[in-house]
Amino acid sequence: MSALDGRVAVVSGGNSGIGKETATELAIMGAHVVIAARNSTKAAAAVHDIQQRAPDANVEFLPLDLASFASVRAFAETFTSRFDRLDVLVNNAGLTLHKRTVTEDGHETQFQVNHLSHYLLTRLVQDPLSAAPTARVVNVSSTGHTFARDGLDFDDLDWERRRYRGFLVYCATKLANVLFTRELARRLDDSKITVNAVHPGFVASNFAREGDMGLFIGLGMLAVRPFAISSAAGARTSIYLASSPDVDGVSGQYFYKCRVAKPSDAALDDQAAARLWDVSADMTGLS
């Protein structure tokens, strides 16, 4: 019997990079894996690749566009109509942008894709998470959160009033990931659901290339790419948090290389975490 036999896992952005590696390994361990992704062609190819690597894998695709709250709600509705439990939710998908764009919901795109929509998704699937004997939420953050040294600007979360610097916006969203992790863990303290954040390391994936980081940062990424780790290596900590008995009951932590690490001081601000929860609820219509 495999470690995750009979369990259900959702991996956002599971069609490429570390998300695909995470989905693959969870499927090999016996989980029924749902790849949640925007690009149906890439997702279908990922499902095919995973089934080639693991012929017995139980893996499928459901559409999810994190730049649309309507799409997040549609995904959650479809998922909850088909599955009565969710054992593992890996909020993995992410985006980097050089120029400011706005989603159909009126929010800055990085902030919505990297934080708000994962917040909304997690809230909407809380019932199936609660229905599992034990459940785990894994939020993929980044050491980039440490560059948001002054914390979040709650007066301008959508970056309308400040000079838009894509990398710093990205770092702010990664800080939001850690704050959300800690606040959700606090709220679920008496439940069977654990929540942890992860820094995967500097990964040689399609992540930055699929966004629009601008010429300077793009060239910089190409220059340091030979020093990056593989997607498989980058996925190890997400897989560990999703499956290992070593972290049974561990919640509200930030992990790197399968070990608890210390996040930035800004990420340990309990008042900011609670405020971000309330603001996110307002922005996503969950208040």
C-alpha positions in Angstrom: 0.0 0.0 0.0 1.4 3.4 -1.0 1.7 6.3 1.4 -1.2 8.3 0.0 -3.5 5.6 -1.2 -7.1 6.8 -1.1 -6.2 10.4 -0.5 -7.1 13.4 -2.7 -4.7 16.2 -3.6 -5.0 19.4 -5.5 -1.9 21.2 -6.9 -2.4 24.6 -8.4 0.0 25.2 -11.3 0.6 21.5 -11.5 1.1 21.6 -15.2 4.8 22.7 -15.2 7.9 23.2 -13.0 7.8 22.3 -9.4 4.1 22.0 -9.5 4.3 19.2 -12.0 7.0 17.4 -10.1 4.9 17.7 -6.9 1.8 16.4 -8.7 3.8 13.5 -10.1 5.3 12.4 -6.8 2.0 12.6 -5.0 0.4 10.5 -7.8 3.2 7.9 -7.5 2.5 7.8 -3.8 -1.1 6.8 -4.6 -3.0 10.0 -4.3 -5.8 11.0 -6.7 -4.2 14.2 -8.0 -6.2 17.1 -9.5 -4.0 19.5 -11.5 -5.6 22.9 -11.2 -4.3 25.1 -14.0 -5.3 27.8 -16.6 -3.7 26.4 -19.7 -5.7 23.3 -20.7 -3.2 22.2 -23.4 -0.2 22.2 -21.0 -2.3 20.6 -18.3 -3.4 17.8 -20.7 0.3 17.3 -21.6 1.2 17.2 -17.9 -1.4 14.5 -17.2 -0.1 12.5 -20.1 3.5 12.8 -19.0 2.7 11.8 -15.4 0.8 8.8 -16.6 3.8 7.8 -18.8 6.1 8.1 -15.8 3.6 6.3 -13.5 1.1 4.2 -15.5 -1.0 3.5 -12.4 -1.3 7.2 -11.6 -4.7 8.6 -10.9 -4.4 12.2 -12.2 -6.7 14.6 -13.9 -7.1 18.3 -14.8 -9.7 20.9 -13.7 -9.5 24.4 -15.1 -8.4 27.2 -12.7 -7.5 30.7 -13.7 -6.2 32.5 -10.6 -6.6 35.9 -12.4 -10.4 35.4 -12.1 -12.4 35.0 -8.9 -15.2 33.6 -10.9 -12.9 30.8 -12.2 -11.7 30.1 -8.6 -15.4 29.8 -7.5 -16.2 27.6 -10.5 -13.3 25.3 -9.7 -14.3 25.0 -6.0 -17.9 24.3 -7.0 -16.9 21.6 -9.4 -14.4 20.0 -7.0 -16.8 19.9 -4.1 -19.5 18.5 -6.2 -17.2 15.6 -7.2 -15.1 15.0 -4.1 -16.3 14.8 -0.5 -12.8 15.1 0.9 -9.5 16.9 0.3 -6.4 15.6 2.0 -3.7 17.8 0.4 -4.0 21.3 -1.1 -0.7 22.7 -2.6 -1.1 26.4 -3.4 1.8 26.3 -5.8 1.0 28.5 -8.8 2.7 31.9 -9.1 3.4 34.7 -11.5 6.0 37.4 -12.0 5.3 40.7 -13.9 7.4 43.7 -14.9 4.6 46.0 -15.8 1.4 46.6 -13.8 -1.7 44.9 -15.1 -5.1 44.6 -13.5 -7.4 41.5 -13.5 -11.0 41.3 -14.4 -11.7 41.7 -10.7 -9.8 45.0 -10.6 -6.8 43.9 -8.6 -3.1 44.1 -9.4 -2.4 40.8 -11.2 0.5 39.5 -9.1 -1.3 40.2 -5.8 -4.4 38.4 -7.0 -2.7 35.4 -8.6 -0.1 34.9 -6.0 -2.2 35.6 -2.9 -5.8 36.6 -3.1 -7.0 33.7 -5.3 -5.2 31.1 -3.2 -6.8 32.7 -0.1 -10.2 32.4 -1.8 -9.6 28.8 -3.0 -8.4 27.6 0.4 -11.5 29.2 2.1 -13.8 27.7 -0.5 -12.5 24.1 -0.1 -12.3 24.2 3.7 -15.3 21.8 4.1 -13.7 19.0 2.1 -10.4 19.7 3.9 -12.3 19.4 7.2 -13.9 16.1 6.0 -10.5 14.4 5.6 -9.2 12.4 8.6 -6.3 14.8 8.5 -5.5 17.4 5.9 -2.5 19.5 4.9 -2.3 22.9 3.1 1.1 23.8 1.6 1.6 27.4 0.5 4.6 27.9 -1.9 6.3 31.1 -0.9 9.9 32.3 -1.5 12.9 33.7 0.3 11.9 36.7 -1.8 9.5 37.6 1.0 12.5 38.8 3.0 13.0 41.7 0.5 9.6 43.1 1.6 11.4 44.5 4.7 8.8 47.1 5.6 5.9 44.7 5.5 2.8 45.2 3.4 1.4 48.6 2.6 -2.2 48.1 3.5 -3.2 51.4 2.0 -1.9 50.3 -1.4 -2.0 46.5 -1.8 -2.9 46.9 -5.5 0.1 49.1 -6.1 -1.9 52.0 -7.6 -0.1 54.9 -5.8 3.5 53.7 -5.8 6.1 53.2 -8.5 5.5 49.7 -9.8 8.6 47.6 -9.4 7.7 44.1 -10.4 10.2 42.2 -8.3 9.3 44.1 -5.1 5.6 43.4 -5.9 6.4 39.7 -6.2 8.3 39.8 -2.9 5.3 41.5 -1.2 3.0 38.7 -2.5 5.4 36.1 -1.1 5.3 37.8 2.2 1.5 37.6 2.0 1.8 33.9 1.5 3.7 33.5 4.8 1.3 35.8 6.7 -1.7 33.9 5.3 -0.1 30.6 6.3 0.4 31.7 9.9 -3.0 33.3 10.3 -4.8 30.3 8.8 -2.8 27.9 11.0 -3.9 30.0 14.0 -7.5 29.9 13.0 -7.3 26.1 12.5 -5.4 25.4 15.6 -8.0 23.1 17.1 -8.7 21.3 13.8 -7.2 18.3 11.9 -5.8 20.7 9.2 -2.2 21.8 9.2 -0.9 24.7 7.1 2.8 25.4 6.3 4.7 27.6 3.9 7.7 26.6 1.8 10.7 28.2 0.1 11.5 25.8 -2.8 14.9 27.3 -3.5 16.1 29.0 -6.7 14.7 26.6 -9.3 15.5 26.3 -12.9 11.9 26.2 -14.0 9.7 28.1 -16.4 8.6 30.4 -13.6 10.2 33.7 -14.5 10.3 33.0 -18.2 6.5 32.6 -18.2 6.0 36.0 -16.7 7.2 39.4 -17.8 10.1 40.4 -15.6 11.6 42.9 -18.0 14.9 42.9 -19.9 17.2 43.6 -16.9 15.8 41.0 -14.6 15.3 38.6 -17.4 19.0 38.8 -18.4 19.9 38.4 -14.7 17.8 35.3 -14.4 19.5 33.8 -17.5 23.0 34.6 -16.1 22.3 32.8 -12.8 20.3 30.0 -14.2 23.3 27.6 -14.3 23.4 27.8 -10.5 19.7 26.9 -10.1 18.4 23.6 -8.8 16.1 21.4 -10.8 12.3 21.4 -10.6 12.5 18.0 -8.9 14.8 19.3 -6.2 12.7 22.4 -5.8 9.6 20.3 -5.3 11.1 18.1 -2.5 10.0 20.3 0.4 6.4 20.6 -0.9 6.2 16.9 -1.3 7.7 16.4 2.2 5.1 18.7 3.7 2.3 17.1 1.8 3.2 13.5 2.6 5.7 12.9 5.4 4.6 11.5 8.8 7.5 13.6 10.2 5.3 16.7 10.0 2.1 15.3 11.4 0.6 18.0 13.5 3.2 20.6 12.5 1.5 23.9 11.5 2.1 27.6 10.9 5.8 27.1 10.0 8.0 28.2 7.1 10.2 25.4 5.6 13.3 25.3 3.5 15.1 22.1 2.5 12.6 20.0 4.5 13.4 21.8 7.7 11.8 24.6 9.7 13.4 27.9 8.8 13.0 31.4 10.3 11.0 33.8 8.0 11.6 37.5 8.1 10.5 39.7 11.0 7.7 41.2 8.8 6.4 37.7 8.3 6.1 37.2 12.1 3.9 40.2 12.5 0.7 38.7 14.0 -1.3 42.0 13.7 -0.4 42.2 10.0 -1.4 38.6 9.5 -4.8 39.1 11.1 -5.3 42.4 9.1 -4.4 40.7 5.8 -6.9 38.0 6.5 -9.7 40.5 7.0 -8.7 42.6 4.0 -8.4 39.5 1.8 -11.9 38.5 2.9 -13.2 41.9 1.8 -11.4 41.8 -1.5 -12.6 38.3 -2.4 -16.2 38.8 -1.3 -16.0 36.5 1.7 -16.7 39.1 4.4 
